[in-house]
Amino acid sequence: MTSFLQILVLGILTGGVYALLASGLTLVFGVMRVINIAHGAFILTGAFLAYTLWRWSGLDPLLLTVVVAAVMFGVGWLVYLVALRPVRTAPITTTVLLTFGVALLLEGLMGVVWGNTSHSIRPSYADESFTLAGLYIPEVQVYGGLLALAVLAALYLIMQRTWLGRAIRASSVNEPGARLVGVSVSSVAAMTFALGVAGAGMGGSIMGMLYPFLPGSHYQWIARLLAIVVLGGLGSLPGAVVGALLIGVAEVMASSYIGPEWTTAVPFLVIFIVLLVRPQGLMGTRLREDVAPA
């Protein structure tokens, strides 16, 4: 029983980090109807920035997440203005190909700057654990998971209690209606994409303390995050949180009870099952396609 509880706690903490990583991906889709294939590459860019700042300053990596988030916000805004704004209303296949190209570009730049070798962020407490009722929980996982949940709570408050949040939700639900009440949908889309990239950078900073990373591992991360948002429902932030927690627990349990090699198979298995059983996800909405436009 103790072993199961420890696995469950680790899975929930891991899922909290996954939720932060997936939040930007699902928000961008909700507002822009863009599946950002470059999201995994943005996560790794944030991880490498945090690694560089940590090596240069010696500060706690968790404190540096704020700096990384600010830098990545600017990167996201620039990428939107240069690459995405001209094709924002294009078919979804166009934006998928475009963001895949952005991912390859970022992978190449990371390889040039940091090399194609594995890196990791190792704070002083990386090998320390908390002991509670017979459970041994790594400190870095506790701190990272709690920080991720705190950022998600702040994001929830922004979405629910601020004008920007209302504008994002209005643009997501009914873009023409949002325009009628004075919302600049283009500006909201830029802000949403920049926030999504900032969240990816902050999550990448935390991820870098939990897992080793290298430029090419963004393929693994985008597969995992797509599984999360498909499970929760594309465009649903609460769905992304629920999906992330479920995926986090499932991965830890698969690694513990079956074998570590099964961890990478969990996201693909989830995508396959969800698309067969409930294509709209746990908290997504099924759209009617039986009525053709006039």
Secondary structure by P-SEA (a helix, b strand, c coil): caaaaaaaaaaaaaaaaaaaaaaaaaaaaacccccccaaaaaaaaaaaaaaaaaaacccccccaaaaaaaaaaaaaaaaaaccccccccccaaaaaaaaaaaaaaaaaaaaaacccbbbbbbcccccbbbbcccbbbbaaaaaaaaaaaaaaaaaaaaacccaaaaaaaaaaccaaaaaaaccaaaaaaaaaaaaaaaaaaaaaaaaaacccccccaaaaaaaaaaaaaaaaccccaaaaaaaaaaaaaaaaaaaaccccccccaaaaaaaaaaaacccccccbbbbbcccccc
